Amino acid sequence: MSDIEEFQSQREKLQALMMEKSDKTMKRFLNLDTQAYVDGALPAKEKELLGLIASLVLRCEDCINYHLVQCYKLGLKEDELVEAMSVGLIVGGSITIPHIRRALASWDELK
């Protein structure tokens, strides 16, 4: 199983567990999170890319992988990904480099 497949499998199991045990506050937050990424004034693809770069700067591996998968599903092109991650590198600094490396490896797995 590839790293990205393992991530997706684990996330699915943990998300189900979280939904089973969540209270109203958690469920409302998750719904808000879902609604933030639907098409609106900005297309969903651009919102997912924004989420990806914010996650890169914050260095959240799970979030990076989640948004990578969503970007891939929405048809993001590799040159768009690389250009956006370049902005994330400028904003987040060199500490984002290991996350960019892993993100590019995950992207290759998705392709």
Beta strands, then each sheet from edge to edge (+ up, - down):
end
